[in-house]
Amino acid sequence: MPKKTNDKVDVKALSKQLLNDRTHGAQKTSAREMTRASKFAEGYKDFLNQAKTERESVAYAVRAAEEAGFVPFQPGHRYAAGEKVYYNNRGKSICLAVIGKQGASQGVRIAAAHVDNPRVDLKPIPLYEAGELALLKTHYYGGIKKYQWTAIPLSMHGTIVKRDGSEITVCVGEKEGDPQFTITDILPHLGRDQMQKTLGQAFTGEDLNILAGSLPLPGAESGDQLFKLNVMKILNDQYGVVESDLISAEISFTPAFKAVDIGFDRSMIGAYGHDDRVCAYPALEAILQCKTPEHTVVTCFADKEEIGSVGNTGLASEFLNYFVADLAQAEGLEPRRVWSLSSCLSADVTAAYDPTFAHAYEPKNSCYLNRGVGVMKYTGHGGKSGSNDASAEFVAWVRQLFDSEDVLWQIGEIGKVDQGGGGTVALDISRLNADVIDIGVPVLSMHAPFEVVSKLDLYMTYKAIRAYYEAE
């Protein structure tokens, strides 16, 4: 018990013993760890600049995995402890595994993140001309504030599958000297009607048209659709495509911003798509560094989370379930039994407390920048609707693990109870009878074209996942 002075309680000692430690994360972190966090952030920024879509993220993961000795997974083959495999699901989601000493006999340990981001996609028939301009019709993807996507530089990313089945990968606007694109907005002098509307009404989905060109086809003295034809001629010269090939294409436009340090102290990173690549990158690095764990470990990059984890590359499908089942059956194990012994860190971002919008948060139960990886017992909205809600036993195991490995962590919720909320892939994995908890990096300006995270929180997320993989 704390010592007493003149029969009075030592409040400072008692507080240290009984109350939560609210010391700022940077004050509890050594200079050496802060340096490591800054160095880790440089690799992450490179990842951000190279991988702005789920296809690019999976391609990055495959390259990194093969360099680290991972090989394509072969169902039915029994792998030895320490062997490294990956399963590339249609180029849009991926599972990587390192086989443990006990294999899957005591379950597998999974860190699952998603690599799709809010953006604007092209419609199947996108190209048109109006007012002597060539434009592209779009259909936005995920939860965006439409007004934030106007009057900023955009880059084009995607895959075109031509009528003959050949595939073309396109990326325009990321390299120095590349042309870029934009969605126009009306000038304030003529925007009185617009400015009298609420932010949610100022733009509709049909207003998000991308400016693609402003010149008619050179040498044509007359004819129809010369502005559209000029853009199509450029695409044909560069990629050999015709307009009908855009029907079988996945073309996305993302902000053309590069990842940069934010603040005089360079403590933060500003970039497009932190949600959820800021968790995906630590999960990838953790498994790349994994040698021979006690239990088989799996890093999963999923697609489609921003629109409900749907489709055969989202976690509402069975691709992760099948992958774990194949691992189990190769060892002569019953997949259902393996899943019942398994656990998962659903690695997705959470909202960082923003004092400018303090009305939306409950400060005592919010996550803050630089206080470490955020742990969320539940997400969802209102009365925990759409939430996994991890058990007290699993929460206790996770906090004990993080404390024992000097992982800086914090507990929190997304915002006030009735303010709103959000979901993750936790539901899609917990339905398989695994223990699941949400962890992730707190983000400012989430879902905006330019989001902000802390370097320290990024690094602690890496430490958290690596500790989870390596724990006995």
C-alpha positions in Angstrom: 0.0 0.0 0.0 1.1 3.6 -0.5 3.0 5.2 2.4 1.2 7.7 4.6 2.6 11.0 5.6 1.3 12.4 8.9 -1.6 9.9 8.7 -2.6 11.4 5.3 -2.9 9.4 2.1 -0.2 9.8 -0.5 -2.5 10.9 -3.3 0.1 10.8 -6.0 1.2 7.2 -5.1 -2.4 6.1 -4.8 -3.4 7.6 -8.1 -0.4 5.9 -9.8 -1.6 2.6 -8.3 -5.3 2.8 -9.0 -6.0 5.2 -11.9 -5.3 5.0 -15.6 -2.0 6.5 -16.7 -2.9 9.6 -18.8 0.7 10.5 -19.5 1.2 11.7 -23.1 2.6 8.9 -25.3 5.6 10.9 -26.4 6.5 11.5 -22.8 6.5 7.7 -22.1 8.5 6.9 -25.3 12.3 6.9 -25.4 14.2 9.0 -27.9 15.4 5.7 -29.5 11.8 4.5 -30.0 10.8 7.9 -31.5 13.7 7.6 -34.0 12.5 4.1 -34.9 9.0 5.4 -35.5 10.3 8.1 -37.8 12.4 5.6 -39.8 9.4 3.2 -40.0 7.3 6.1 -41.4 9.7 6.6 -44.3 8.9 3.1 -45.6 5.2 3.7 -45.1 5.3 6.9 -47.1 6.9 5.0 -50.0 4.1 2.4 -49.8 1.5 5.2 -49.8 3.0 6.7 -52.9 3.2 3.4 -54.7 -0.1 1.8 -53.8 -3.2 4.0 -54.0 -5.7 1.2 -54.9 -6.3 -2.3 -53.8 -4.7 -3.7 -56.9 -1.6 -1.7 -56.4 -1.5 -2.6 -52.7 -1.7 -6.3 -53.5 0.9 -6.0 -56.2 3.2 -4.3 -53.7 2.6 -7.0 -51.1 3.4 -9.8 -53.6 6.7 -8.1 -54.6 7.7 -7.6 -50.9 6.6 -11.1 -50.0 8.6 -12.8 -52.7 11.7 -10.8 -51.8 11.3 -12.1 -48.3 11.0 -15.7 -49.4 7.3 -16.2 -49.7 6.0 -18.6 -52.4 2.5 -19.1 -53.9 0.3 -21.2 -51.8 -0.5 -24.8 -53.0 -3.7 -26.2 -51.4 -3.2 -29.8 -50.2 0.6 -29.4 -49.5 1.6 -29.6 -45.9 4.1 -26.9 -45.0 6.8 -27.1 -42.4 7.3 -24.7 -39.6 8.9 -21.5 -40.8 7.7 -21.8 -44.4 6.2 -18.7 -46.0 3.3 -18.7 -48.5 0.8 -16.3 -50.0 -2.5 -16.6 -51.8 -3.3 -13.8 -54.3 -7.1 -13.6 -54.7 -7.7 -12.1 -58.1 -5.2 -9.4 -57.7 -7.4 -7.5 -55.2 -7.0 -9.3 -51.9 -4.3 -11.4 -50.5 -3.4 -13.8 -47.6 0.2 -14.3 -46.4 1.1 -16.9 -43.9 4.1 -18.1 -41.9 3.7 -21.6 -40.7 4.1 -22.0 -36.9 5.8 -24.7 -34.8 2.4 -25.9 -33.8 1.0 -25.3 -37.2 -2.8 -24.6 -37.0 -3.4 -27.1 -34.2 -4.1 -24.4 -31.6 -5.6 -22.0 -34.1 -4.1 -19.3 -36.3 -3.4 -15.7 -35.5 -4.7 -13.3 -38.1 -4.2 -9.6 -38.7 -6.8 -8.4 -41.3 -6.8 -4.9 -42.9 -8.5 -3.6 -46.0 -6.7 -1.9 -48.9 -9.6 -0.3 -50.7 -10.0 3.5 -50.1 -12.8 6.0 -50.8 -12.4 7.4 -54.3 -14.2 8.1 -57.6 -14.6 5.4 -60.2 -15.5 5.7 -63.8 -18.9 4.7 -65.0 -19.0 1.9 -67.7 -19.6 4.5 -70.4 -17.8 7.5 -69.0 -16.5 9.7 -71.8 -18.6 12.6 -73.2 -18.2 16.2 -74.3 -20.2 19.3 -73.3 -19.4 23.0 -73.6 -16.3 22.3 -75.7 -14.8 20.2 -73.0 -14.1 16.4 -72.8 -15.4 15.0 -69.4 -15.7 11.7 -67.6 -18.7 10.5 -65.7 -18.0 8.9 -62.3 -19.7 6.9 -59.6 -18.1 7.6 -56.2 -16.9 4.6 -54.1 -17.3 4.5 -50.3 -18.3 7.3 -47.9 -17.0 10.6 -49.1 -17.9 14.3 -48.6 -18.4 15.1 -52.3 -17.4 18.8 -52.0 -13.9 17.7 -50.8 -13.2 16.1 -54.2 -13.6 19.2 -56.3 -10.8 21.5 -57.4 -8.0 19.2 -56.3 -5.4 17.3 -58.5 -6.4 13.7 -59.4 -4.5 10.8 -60.8 -5.9 7.8 -62.8 -5.3 4.2 -61.7 -6.7 1.0 -63.0 -6.9 -2.0 -65.3 -8.5 -2.2 -68.7 -9.4 -5.6 -70.1 -9.7 -5.4 -73.9 -12.2 -7.3 -76.0 -9.5 -9.9 -76.8 -8.8 -10.5 -73.1 -5.5 -8.7 -72.9 -5.0 -6.5 -69.9 -3.7 -3.0 -69.7 -2.5 -1.4 -66.4 -2.8 2.4 -66.4 -1.4 4.9 -63.9 -1.4 8.6 -65.0 -0.7 11.5 -62.8 1.7 10.1 -60.3 5.0 10.6 -62.1 6.8 13.9 -62.5 5.6 15.5 -65.8 2.4 13.4 -66.0 -0.8 15.2 -66.8 -3.3 15.3 -63.9 -7.1 15.7 -63.8 -9.6 17.5 -61.7 -13.3 18.0 -60.9 -14.3 21.6 -61.4 -16.3 23.8 -59.0 -18.3 27.0 -59.6 -16.7 30.3 -58.8 -18.0 32.0 -55.7 -19.2 35.0 -57.8 -21.8 32.8 -59.5 -22.2 30.2 -56.7 -24.9 32.0 -54.6 -27.4 29.2 -55.1 -24.8 26.5 -54.2 -23.6 28.3 -51.1 -27.1 28.6 -49.7 -27.3 24.8 -49.7 -25.9 22.5 -47.0 -22.6 20.8 -47.6 -24.3 17.5 -48.3 -26.6 19.1 -50.9 -24.0 21.4 -52.6 -22.9 18.5 -54.9 -24.6 15.4 -56.2 -22.9 12.3 -57.4 -23.7 13.3 -61.0 -21.8 16.6 -60.5 -18.5 14.8 -60.0 -17.4 14.9 -63.6 -13.7 14.7 -64.3 -12.1 17.2 -66.7 -10.2 15.2 -69.3 -9.5 17.5 -72.2 -10.3 20.8 -73.9 -9.1 20.5 -77.5 -10.9 19.1 -80.6 -9.3 16.4 -82.7 -6.4 18.1 -84.6 -6.8 18.4 -88.3 -10.6 17.9 -88.2 -12.4 20.9 -89.8 -15.8 19.5 -89.0 -17.5 16.5 -87.4 -19.3 15.3 -84.3 -17.8 14.8 -80.8 -14.4 16.1 -81.8 -13.4 16.8 -78.2 -14.4 13.3 -77.1 -12.8 11.8 -80.2 -9.5 13.6 -79.4 -9.3 12.1 -75.9 -10.2 8.7 -77.3 -7.5 9.0 -80.0 -4.9 9.7 -77.3 -6.0 6.7 -75.3 -5.9 4.5 -78.4 -2.4 5.7 -79.4 -1.0 5.1 -75.9 -2.9 1.9 -74.8 -4.5 0.5 -78.0 -8.0 0.7 -76.5 -11.3 1.7 -78.0 -14.3 3.2 -76.2 -16.0 -0.1 -75.7 -13.0 -1.4 -73.8 -13.9 1.0 -71.0 -16.9 -1.2 -70.3 -14.6 -4.0 -69.1 -12.3 -1.7 -67.1 -11.8 -0.7 -63.5 -10.6 2.8 -63.5 -10.4 4.9 -60.4 -9.3 8.5 -59.8 -7.5 9.3 -56.5 -5.9 12.4 -55.1 -2.5 13.0 -56.7 -1.0 14.2 -53.4 2.2 12.6 -52.3 2.7 11.6 -48.6 4.3 14.4 -46.7 5.4 15.2 -43.1 2.9 17.4 -41.3 3.8 20.0 -38.6 6.9 21.8 -37.6 7.9 18.8 -35.5 7.3 16.4 -38.4 5.4 14.2 -36.0 2.6 13.4 -38.5 2.0 12.1 -42.0 -0.5 13.7 -44.4 -1.6 11.6 -47.3 -4.5 10.1 -49.2 -5.8 6.7 -48.1 -4.5 6.2 -44.6 -7.8 4.4 -44.1 -6.8 1.6 -44.1 -3.3 1.4 -45.5 -1.9 2.8 -42.3 -2.9 -0.6 -40.7 -2.2 -2.7 -43.8 1.5 -1.6 -44.0 2.3 -2.5 -40.3 0.5 -5.9 -40.8 2.6 -6.6 -43.9 5.9 -5.6 -42.3 5.1 -7.6 -39.2 4.6 -10.9 -41.2 7.6 -10.1 -43.4 9.8 -9.9 -40.3 8.3 -13.1 -38.7 10.7 -16.1 -38.6 9.2 -19.2 -37.1 6.3 -18.3 -34.8 4.8 -20.7 -32.3 1.4 -20.6 -34.1 0.7 -20.1 -37.8 0.2 -16.4 -38.5 -1.7 -14.8 -41.3 -1.8 -11.3 -42.7 -4.9 -10.6 -44.8 -5.4 -7.6 -47.2 -9.1 -7.4 -48.0 -11.0 -5.4 -50.7 -14.5 -3.8 -50.7 -14.6 -2.9 -46.9 -15.6 0.7 -47.8 -18.8 -0.6 -49.4 -19.6 -3.4 -47.0 -16.9 -6.1 -47.7 -19.0 -7.5 -50.5 -17.9 -9.4 -53.6 -15.5 -12.3 -53.9 -12.5 -10.2 -52.8 -14.2 -8.7 -49.7 -14.2 -10.4 -46.4 -17.9 -11.1 -46.5 -16.9 -13.8 -49.0 -15.2 -17.0 -48.0 -11.6 -16.5 -49.4 -10.0 -16.2 -45.9 -12.1 -19.0 -44.6 -11.1 -21.2 -47.4 -7.4 -20.3 -47.0 -7.4 -21.2 -43.3 -9.4 -24.4 -44.1 -6.8 -25.5 -46.6 -4.0 -24.9 -44.1 -6.0 -27.0 -41.5 -6.9 -29.8 -43.8 -3.3 -30.2 -45.0 -2.4 -30.9 -41.4 -5.2 -33.3 -41.0 -7.2 -30.9 -38.8 -10.9 -30.0 -38.9 -11.3 -26.4 -40.1 -14.1 -25.6 -37.7 -12.0 -26.6 -34.8 -9.1 -24.5 -36.0 -11.3 -21.5 -36.4 -12.7 -21.9 -32.9 -9.2 -21.7 -31.5 -8.2 -18.8 -33.7 -8.0 -15.1 -33.1 -7.8 -11.9 -35.1 -6.7 -8.3 -34.8 -9.2 -6.5 -37.1 -6.7 -3.8 -38.1 -8.7 -0.7 -39.1 -8.4 2.9 -38.3 -10.3 4.8 -35.6 -11.2 8.5 -35.3 -8.7 10.7 -33.6 -10.1 13.3 -31.2 -10.2 16.7 -33.1 -10.7 19.7 -30.8 -12.0 21.7 -33.7 -15.0 19.4 -33.8 -15.1 18.5 -30.1 -18.9 18.4 -30.1 -18.8 15.0 -31.9 -16.5 13.3 -29.4 -16.7 12.0 -25.9 -13.2 13.1 -24.7 -12.9 10.5 -21.9 -13.4 7.6 -24.4 -11.7 9.0 -27.5 -8.4 8.0 -29.1 -5.8 10.7 -29.5 -2.8 11.2 -31.7 0.5 10.0 -30.2 -1.0 7.9 -27.5 -0.3 4.7 -29.4 -2.4 2.1 -31.3 -6.1 2.4 -30.6 -7.9 -0.6 -29.2 -11.7 -0.7 -29.7 -13.7 -3.3 -27.9 -16.6 -2.5 -30.2 -17.3 -0.3 -33.1 -20.8 0.0 -34.8 -23.2 2.8 -34.0 -26.0 3.7 -31.6 -26.6 0.7 -29.4 -23.4 -1.1 -30.7 -25.4 -2.0 -33.8 -23.1 -3.7 -36.4 -20.4 -4.4 -33.8 -18.3 -7.4 -32.9 -17.9 -6.4 -29.3 -14.9 -8.4 -28.1 -15.1 -10.4 -24.9 -13.6 -9.2 -21.7 -11.3 -12.2 -21.6 -9.9 -11.4 -25.1 -9.5 -7.7 -24.2 -7.6 -8.7 -21.1 -5.3 -11.0 -23.1 -4.5 -8.3 -25.6 -3.8 -5.6 -23.0 -1.5 -7.9 -21.1 0.3 -8.8 -24.2 0.8 -5.1 -25.3 1.9 -4.1 -21.8 4.5 -7.0 -21.6 6.0 -6.0 -25.0 6.1 -2.2 -24.3 3.5 -1.4 -26.9 2.0 2.0 -26.4 -1.8 1.6 -26.6 -5.0 3.4 -25.8 -8.7 2.4 -25.5 -11.4 4.3 -27.2 -14.6 4.7 -29.2 -15.3 6.4 -32.5 -17.4 9.3 -31.1 -20.4 10.1 -29.1 -22.9 7.3 -28.7 -25.7 8.8 -30.9 -23.4 10.8 -33.2 -22.7 8.1 -35.7 -20.1 5.3 -35.9 -18.6 2.9 -38.3 -17.8 -0.7 -39.0 -14.9 -3.0 -39.8 -14.2 -6.5 -41.0 -14.4 -7.8 -37.4 -18.0 -9.1 -38.0 -17.0 -11.1 -41.0 -14.3 -13.0 -39.1 -16.0 -13.4 -35.7 -18.9 -15.2 -37.5 -16.4 -18.1 -37.9 -16.2 -18.4 -34.1 -12.8 -16.7 -33.8 -11.9 -14.2 -31.1 -11.7 -10.8 -32.7 -10.9 -7.3 -31.5 -10.5 -4.0 -33.4 -7.1 -2.2 -33.2 -5.8 0.6 -35.4 -4.3 4.0 -35.9 -6.3 7.1 -35.0 -6.9 9.4 -38.0 -7.7 13.1 -38.4 -9.9 14.0 -41.4 -10.8 10.4 -42.1 -12.2 9.7 -45.6 -11.1 13.1 -46.8 -8.7 13.2 -49.8 -5.9 14.2 -47.4 -5.9 12.4 -44.0 -3.4 12.8 -41.1 -1.9 10.2 -38.7 0.9 10.1 -36.1 4.2 8.4 -36.9 4.3 7.1 -33.3 0.9 5.5 -33.6 1.8 3.9 -36.9 5.0 2.4 -35.4 3.1 1.1 -32.3 0.6 -0.6 -34.5 3.5 -2.5 -36.1 4.8 -3.4 -32.7 1.4 -4.5 -31.6 0.9 -6.9 -34.6 4.4 -8.2 -34.4 4.0 -8.9 -30.6 0.7 -10.7 -31.4 2.3 -12.9 -34.0 5.3 -13.8 -31.9 3.5 -14.4 -28.6 3.3 -18.0 -27.3 
